[in-house]
């Protein structure tokens, strides 16, 4: 089952509203915010027609900092 463009737009609006009202007070709130940011990126990717949405979302939300160690 696929989502209509209108449904995706509505879900994006709801996620953005939730993010704008969030007040981070603990780790659980921070995790919830991270999940919502990921959902927003995935929905945006679906709306733009990105084929591999989860890979797109992971790349968009990758934390800056030290690169991961290469496996030997």
N, CA, C and O atoms as CSV, one atom per row, in Angstrom:
chain,resi,resn,atom,element,x,y,z
A,1,UNK,N,N,0.847,-1.173,0.000
A,1,UNK,CA,C,0.000,0.000,0.000
A,1,UNK,C,C,0.893,1.236,0.000
A,1,UNK,O,O,1.857,1.309,0.762
A,2,UNK,N,N,0.576,2.193,-0.842
A,2,UNK,CA,C,1.356,3.432,-0.900
A,2,UNK,C,C,0.515,4.594,-0.375
A,2,UNK,O,O,-0.714,4.531,-0.333
A,3,UNK,N,N,1.207,5.644,0.019
A,3,UNK,CA,C,0.542,6.836,0.533
A,3,UNK,C,C,0.346,7.846,-0.590
A,3,UNK,O,O,1.192,7.973,-1.475
A,4,UNK,N,N,-0.758,8.551,-0.549
A,4,UNK,CA,C,-0.989,9.603,-1.541
A,4,UNK,C,C,-0.120,10.813,-1.197
A,4,UNK,O,O,0.350,10.956,-0.069
A,5,UNK,N,N,0.078,11.657,-2.166
A,5,UNK,CA,C,0.869,12.879,-1.964
A,5,UNK,C,C,0.249,13.719,-0.852
A,5,UNK,O,O,0.968,14.281,-0.026
A,6,UNK,N,N,-1.037,13.805,-0.826
A,6,UNK,CA,C,-1.757,14.582,0.207
A,6,UNK,C,C,-1.513,14.000,1.596
A,6,UNK,O,O,-1.305,14.747,2.552
A,7,UNK,N,N,-1.536,12.687,1.713
A,7,UNK,CA,C,-1.281,12.039,3.007
A,7,UNK,C,C,0.140,12.303,3.489
A,7,UNK,O,O,0.364,12.562,4.672
A,8,UNK,N,N,1.091,12.237,2.573
A,8,UNK,CA,C,2.494,12.503,2.923
A,8,UNK,C,C,2.647,13.946,3.391
A,8,UNK,O,O,3.328,14.208,4.382
A,9,UNK,N,N,2.026,14.873,2.692
A,9,UNK,CA,C,2.100,16.284,3.091
A,9,UNK,C,C,1.497,16.494,4.475
A,9,UNK,O,O,2.040,17.246,5.283
A,10,UNK,N,N,0.376,15.832,4.750
A,10,UNK,CA,C,-0.282,15.955,6.046
A,10,UNK,C,C,0.600,15.381,7.155
A,10,UNK,O,O,0.725,15.982,8.221
A,11,UNK,N,N,1.205,14.228,6.909
A,11,UNK,CA,C,2.099,13.627,7.898
A,11,UNK,C,C,3.327,14.506,8.151
A,11,UNK,O,O,3.763,14.659,9.292
A,12,UNK,N,N,3.876,15.077,7.085
A,12,UNK,CA,C,5.001,15.999,7.242
A,12,UNK,C,C,4.613,17.196,8.110
A,12,UNK,O,O,5.371,17.599,8.992
A,13,UNK,N,N,3.449,17.754,7.862
A,13,UNK,CA,C,2.974,18.880,8.668
A,13,UNK,C,C,2.846,18.488,10.138
A,13,UNK,O,O,3.262,19.238,11.021
A,14,UNK,N,N,2.282,17.333,10.396
A,14,UNK,CA,C,2.104,16.876,11.773
A,14,UNK,C,C,3.445,16.661,12.481
A,14,UNK,O,O,3.604,17.025,13.646
A,15,UNK,N,N,4.395,16.074,11.775
A,15,UNK,CA,C,5.728,15.854,12.359
A,15,UNK,C,C,6.396,17.192,12.658
A,15,UNK,O,O,6.990,17.367,13.722
A,16,UNK,N,N,6.300,18.131,11.726
A,16,UNK,CA,C,6.915,19.442,11.931
A,16,UNK,C,C,6.270,20.190,13.094
A,16,UNK,O,O,6.962,20.868,13.854
A,17,UNK,N,N,4.956,20.073,13.239
A,17,UNK,CA,C,4.267,20.702,14.373
A,17,UNK,C,C,4.741,20.091,15.683
A,17,UNK,O,O,5.043,20.808,16.636
A,18,UNK,N,N,4.806,18.774,15.726
A,18,UNK,CA,C,5.268,18.080,16.936
A,18,UNK,C,C,6.694,18.507,17.287
A,18,UNK,O,O,6.991,18.765,18.454
A,19,UNK,N,N,7.577,18.585,16.292
A,19,UNK,CA,C,8.958,19.010,16.527
A,19,UNK,C,C,9.020,20.440,17.061
A,19,UNK,O,O,9.836,20.741,17.931
A,20,UNK,N,N,8.177,21.309,16.553
A,20,UNK,CA,C,8.220,22.707,16.985
A,20,UNK,C,C,7.751,22.882,18.427
A,20,UNK,O,O,8.138,23.846,19.087
A,21,UNK,N,N,6.924,21.963,18.924
A,21,UNK,CA,C,6.418,22.065,20.287
A,21,UNK,C,C,7.234,21.277,21.304
A,21,UNK,O,O,6.979,21.368,22.505
A,22,UNK,N,N,8.207,20.509,20.841
A,22,UNK,CA,C,8.970,19.664,21.757
A,22,UNK,C,C,9.891,20.487,22.646
A,22,UNK,O,O,10.522,21.450,22.212
A,23,UNK,N,N,9.942,20.072,23.902
A,23,UNK,CA,C,10.853,20.665,24.871
A,23,UNK,C,C,11.713,19.518,25.402
A,23,UNK,O,O,11.221,18.647,26.118
A,24,UNK,N,N,12.980,19.524,25.053
A,24,UNK,CA,C,13.872,18.430,25.417
A,24,UNK,C,C,14.306,18.593,26.864
A,24,UNK,O,O,14.959,19.571,27.227
A,25,UNK,N,N,13.928,17.606,27.692
A,25,UNK,CA,C,14.304,17.674,29.103
A,25,UNK,C,C,15.067,16.444,29.580
A,25,UNK,O,O,15.642,16.451,30.668
A,26,UNK,N,N,15.072,15.386,28.769
A,26,UNK,CA,C,15.823,14.192,29.142
A,26,UNK,C,C,16.201,13.398,27.895
A,26,UNK,O,O,15.884,13.782,26.769
A,27,UNK,N,N,16.881,12.292,28.123
A,27,UNK,CA,C,17.354,11.472,26.996
A,27,UNK,C,C,16.214,10.906,26.167
A,27,UNK,O,O,16.317,10.803,24.945
A,28,UNK,N,N,15.138,10.542,26.827
A,28,UNK,CA,C,14.002,9.978,26.101
A,28,UNK,C,C,13.404,11.016,25.142
A,28,UNK,O,O,13.055,10.690,24.008
A,29,UNK,N,N,13.290,12.261,25.603
A,29,UNK,CA,C,12.805,13.330,24.728
A,29,UNK,C,C,13.753,13.536,23.551
A,29,UNK,O,O,13.311,13.743,22.420
A,30,UNK,N,N,15.053,13.478,23.818
A,30,UNK,CA,C,16.047,13.644,22.754
A,30,UNK,C,C,15.923,12.521,21.730
A,30,UNK,O,O,16.025,12.760,20.527
A,31,UNK,N,N,15.702,11.294,22.207
A,31,UNK,CA,C,15.516,10.151,21.311
A,31,UNK,C,C,14.253,10.320,20.467
A,31,UNK,O,O,14.255,10.053,19.266
A,32,UNK,N,N,13.170,10.770,21.118
A,32,UNK,CA,C,11.922,10.991,20.387
A,32,UNK,C,C,12.114,12.049,19.301
A,32,UNK,O,O,11.595,11.916,18.193
A,33,UNK,N,N,12.852,13.084,19.628
A,33,UNK,CA,C,13.107,14.133,18.648
A,33,UNK,C,C,13.916,13.589,17.473
A,33,UNK,O,O,13.661,13.931,16.319
A,34,UNK,N,N,14.881,12.750,17.777
A,34,UNK,CA,C,15.707,12.149,16.731
A,34,UNK,C,C,14.853,11.267,15.810
A,34,UNK,O,O,15.021,11.285,14.591
A,35,UNK,N,N,13.946,10.506,16.405
A,35,UNK,CA,C,13.057,9.644,15.612
A,35,UNK,C,C,12.147,10.496,14.730
A,35,UNK,O,O,11.915,10.161,13.568
A,36,UNK,N,N,11.636,11.589,15.277
A,36,UNK,CA,C,10.785,12.471,14.482
A,36,UNK,C,C,11.553,13.138,13.344
A,36,UNK,O,O,11.025,13.295,12.243
A,37,UNK,N,N,12.799,13.529,13.610
A,37,UNK,CA,C,13.635,14.104,12.547
A,37,UNK,C,C,13.865,13.086,11.436
A,37,UNK,O,O,13.825,13.423,10.252
A,38,UNK,N,N,14.105,11.840,11.827
A,38,UNK,CA,C,14.294,10.772,10.847
A,38,UNK,C,C,13.019,10.557,10.029
A,38,UNK,O,O,13.066,10.393,8.810
A,39,UNK,N,N,11.883,10.560,10.725
A,39,UNK,CA,C,10.601,10.370,10.033
A,39,UNK,C,C,10.361,11.507,9.040
A,39,UNK,O,O,9.872,11.284,7.933
A,40,UNK,N,N,10.707,12.714,9.446
A,40,UNK,CA,C,10.553,13.877,8.564
A,40,UNK,C,C,11.406,13.720,7.314
A,40,UNK,O,O,10.942,13.996,6.208
A,41,UNK,N,N,12.649,13.278,7.481
A,41,UNK,CA,C,13.536,13.069,6.330
A,41,UNK,C,C,13.020,11.959,5.433
A,41,UNK,O,O,13.084,12.073,4.209
A,42,UNK,N,N,12.512,10.890,6.020
A,42,UNK,CA,C,11.990,9.785,5.217
A,42,UNK,C,C,10.751,10.215,4.434
A,42,UNK,O,O,10.612,9.895,3.254
A,43,UNK,N,N,9.856,10.941,5.099
A,43,UNK,CA,C,8.660,11.425,4.413
A,43,UNK,C,C,9.021,12.399,3.293
A,43,UNK,O,O,8.421,12.370,2.219
A,44,UNK,N,N,9.994,13.251,3.548
A,44,UNK,CA,C,10.453,14.176,2.512
A,44,UNK,C,C,11.043,13.409,1.334
A,44,UNK,O,O,10.836,13.776,0.178
A,45,UNK,N,N,11.776,12.347,1.636
A,45,UNK,CA,C,12.349,11.515,0.588
A,45,UNK,C,C,11.282,10.827,-0.241
A,45,UNK,O,O,11.396,10.737,-1.463
A,46,UNK,N,N,10.259,10.348,0.417
A,46,UNK,CA,C,9.153,9.717,-0.308
A,46,UNK,C,C,8.478,10.749,-1.205
A,46,UNK,O,O,8.154,10.469,-2.360
A,47,UNK,N,N,8.273,11.932,-0.664
A,47,UNK,CA,C,7.612,12.991,-1.430
A,47,UNK,C,C,8.422,13.373,-2.671
A,47,UNK,O,O,7.858,13.668,-3.725
A,48,UNK,N,N,9.750,13.362,-2.534
A,48,UNK,CA,C,10.621,13.707,-3.668
A,48,UNK,C,C,10.861,12.513,-4.587
A,48,UNK,O,O,11.410,12.677,-5.677
A,49,UNK,N,N,10.461,11.321,-4.166
A,49,UNK,CA,C,10.616,10.150,-5.007
A,49,UNK,C,C,11.970,9.483,-4.888
A,49,UNK,O,O,12.422,8.837,-5.834
A,50,UNK,N,N,12.625,9.623,-3.753
A,50,UNK,CA,C,13.915,8.959,-3.535
A,50,UNK,C,C,13.667,7.462,-3.428
A,50,UNK,O,O,12.781,7.025,-2.694
A,51,UNK,N,N,14.462,6.664,-4.173
A,51,UNK,CA,C,14.255,5.220,-4.201
A,51,UNK,C,C,14.533,4.557,-2.865
A,51,UNK,O,O,13.689,3.825,-2.347
A,52,UNK,N,N,15.689,4.801,-2.314
A,52,UNK,CA,C,16.061,4.131,-1.072
A,52,UNK,C,C,15.960,5.132,0.075
A,52,UNK,O,O,16.947,5.765,0.451
A,53,UNK,N,N,14.768,5.263,0.618
A,53,UNK,CA,C,14.486,6.297,1.611
A,53,UNK,C,C,15.275,6.086,2.890
A,53,UNK,O,O,15.798,7.054,3.442
A,54,UNK,N,N,15.379,4.881,3.372
A,54,UNK,CA,C,16.087,4.666,4.635
A,54,UNK,C,C,17.564,4.998,4.507
A,54,UNK,O,O,18.148,5.547,5.441
A,55,UNK,N,N,18.182,4.681,3.376
A,55,UNK,CA,C,19.583,5.040,3.163
A,55,UNK,C,C,19.716,6.554,3.076
A,55,UNK,O,O,20.672,7.129,3.597
A,56,UNK,N,N,18.764,7.195,2.422
A,56,UNK,CA,C,18.762,8.658,2.328
A,56,UNK,C,C,18.663,9.282,3.714
A,56,UNK,O,O,19.402,10.213,4.035
A,57,UNK,N,N,17.749,8.769,4.533
A,57,UNK,CA,C,17.561,9.321,5.877
A,57,UNK,C,C,18.798,9.110,6.741
A,57,UNK,O,O,19.192,10.000,7.495
A,58,UNK,N,N,19.410,7.934,6.633
A,58,UNK,CA,C,20.629,7.677,7.415
A,58,UNK,C,C,21.746,8.632,7.015
A,58,UNK,O,O,22.457,9.150,7.876
A,59,UNK,N,N,21.907,8.866,5.728
A,59,UNK,CA,C,22.958,9.768,5.262
A,59,UNK,C,C,22.675,11.199,5.702
A,59,UNK,O,O,23.598,11.932,6.057
A,60,UNK,N,N,21.419,11.600,5.681
A,60,UNK,CA,C,21.057,12.967,6.048
A,60,UNK,C,C,21.229,13.223,7.544
A,60,UNK,O,O,21.519,14.345,7.957
A,61,UNK,N,N,21.050,12.189,8.344
A,61,UNK,CA,C,21.096,12.374,9.797
A,61,UNK,C,C,22.371,11.852,10.442
A,61,UNK,O,O,22.464,11.781,11.668
A,62,UNK,N,N,23.347,11.488,9.630
A,62,UNK,CA,C,24.598,10.991,10.182
A,62,UNK,C,C,25.227,12.066,11.057
A,62,UNK,O,O,25.352,13.221,10.650
A,63,UNK,N,N,25.619,11.672,12.256
A,63,UNK,CA,C,26.203,12.635,13.189
A,63,UNK,C,C,27.576,13.063,12.712
A,63,UNK,O,O,28.379,12.232,12.289
A,64,UNK,N,N,27.853,14.377,12.780
A,64,UNK,CA,C,29.201,14.836,12.431
A,64,UNK,C,C,30.180,14.415,13.525
A,64,UNK,O,O,29.780,14.190,14.667
A,65,UNK,N,N,31.412,14.313,13.188
A,65,UNK,CA,C,32.410,13.951,14.185
A,65,UNK,C,C,33.405,12.965,13.610
A,65,UNK,O,O,33.654,12.916,12.406
A,66,UNK,N,N,33.959,12.187,14.512
A,66,UNK,CA,C,34.980,11.218,14.122
A,66,UNK,C,C,34.406,10.169,13.186
A,66,UNK,O,O,33.322,9.644,13.442
A,67,UNK,N,N,35.116,9.853,12.100
A,67,UNK,CA,C,34.626,8.799,11.194
A,67,UNK,C,C,34.675,7.440,11.889
A,67,UNK,O,O,35.484,7.220,12.790
A,68,UNK,N,N,33.820,6.555,11.468
A,68,UNK,CA,C,33.813,5.209,12.042
A,68,UNK,C,C,35.086,4.486,11.698
A,68,UNK,O,O,35.650,4.679,10.621
A,69,UNK,N,N,35.542,3.652,12.611
A,69,UNK,CA,C,36.757,2.872,12.383
A,69,UNK,C,C,36.478,1.810,11.318
A,69,UNK,O,O,35.417,1.185,11.312
A,70,UNK,N,N,37.418,1.621,10.442
A,70,UNK,CA,C,37.288,0.611,9.395
A,70,UNK,C,C,37.477,-0.774,9.998
A,70,UNK,O,O,38.342,-0.987,10.847
A,71,UNK,N,N,36.666,-1.695,9.550
A,71,UNK,CA,C,36.798,-3.083,10.026
A,71,UNK,C,C,37.917,-3.768,9.263
A,71,UNK,O,O,37.999,-3.679,8.038
A,72,UNK,N,N,38.758,-4.436,9.987
A,72,UNK,CA,C,39.901,-5.119,9.339
A,72,UNK,C,C,39.573,-6.549,9.037
A,72,UNK,O,O,40.409,-7.273,8.496
